[in-house]
Amino acid sequence: MVHLRPALLLTLFFTLLTGLIYPLAMTGIGQMLMPAQANGSLITRGGVIAGSSLIGQNFASERYFHGRPSATSTTDPADVTKTIDAPYNAASSTGSNLGPSSKALLDSVEARAKALGPGAQPADLVTVSASGLDPHISPVGALAQVGRVARARNLTEAQLRALVERQVEGRDLGILGENRVNVLALNLALDALRP
């Protein structure tokens, strides 16, 4: 009992500290200092949640800019022993795990490039991200889609190039990362321009 009592008291103390007090304190601090980020960086439109600025969405229509390909999957409802593609499935964040010498990887990149049209394509439009959830594409990737979206929406390419340029986010702190375009924010701005 001499050894058991301190062990039980320490277990109870650390359970309360790390399992209750610390998470509640961090949640409270997050809500006070950065409420938008603490609540998932949600983007709303007309009072309705359109998505998060941190998680990509699957835009397949020709009327929208498309994000980076996603390799996420989910359990096949018809056969639980198999999986099916489920782009941007946040519950299954993963890359494809295919190496640079993988024929399947090379074939999928070639197929995506061919689907986008002739000529060289931006890497972020033909390769899958590591998480499968990237909400951003490069400005070059967005500009490469201007012609398709302009035809689908009956807009001029100049209008859409200007829209893309307005949506470019700079490097973090001016030096970290690369310039990028949030695809959800760009498509919401596109809908505001011409639904």
RACORPE-V768366 format. One record per backbone hydrogen bond with DSSP energy under -0.5 kcal/mol. NH is the residue of the N-H (numbers start at 0). CO is the residue of the C=O. Records with the same first field share a line. If there is no record, write none. Layout:
BEGIN
NH = CO ; CO
END
This chain:
BEGIN
4 = 0
5 = 1
6 = 2
7 = 3
8 = 4
9 = 5
10 = 6
11 = 7
12 = 8
13 = 9
14 = 10
15 = 11
16 = 12
17 = 13
18 = 14
19 = 15
20 = 15
21 = 16
23 = 19
24 = 20
25 = 21
26 = 22
27 = 23
28 = 24
29 = 25
30 = 26
31 = 27
32 = 28
33 = 29
37 = 33
38 = 34
39 = 36
40 = 35
42 = 50
43 = 41
44 = 47
47 = 44
49 = 42
50 = 42
52 = 40
54 = 51
55 = 132
58 = 56
59 = 57
63 = 60
73 = 83
75 = 78 ; 81
78 = 75
81 = 78
83 = 73
85 = 71
87 = 131
88 = 85
89 = 87
91 = 88
92 = 89
93 = 130
101 = 98
105 = 101
106 = 102
107 = 103
108 = 104
109 = 105
110 = 106
111 = 107
112 = 108
113 = 109
114 = 110
115 = 111
116 = 112 ; 113
124 = 121
125 = 121 ; 122
126 = 122
128 = 68
136 = 180
141 = 137
142 = 138
143 = 139
144 = 141
145 = 142
148 = 144
149 = 145
150 = 146
151 = 147
152 = 148
153 = 149
154 = 149
159 = 155
160 = 156
161 = 157
162 = 158
163 = 159
164 = 160
165 = 161
166 = 162 ; 163
167 = 163 ; 164
168 = 179
171 = 175
173 = 170
174 = 171
175 = 171
179 = 168
180 = 136
181 = 166
182 = 134 ; 180
185 = 181
186 = 182
187 = 183
188 = 184
189 = 185
190 = 186
191 = 187
192 = 188
193 = 189
END
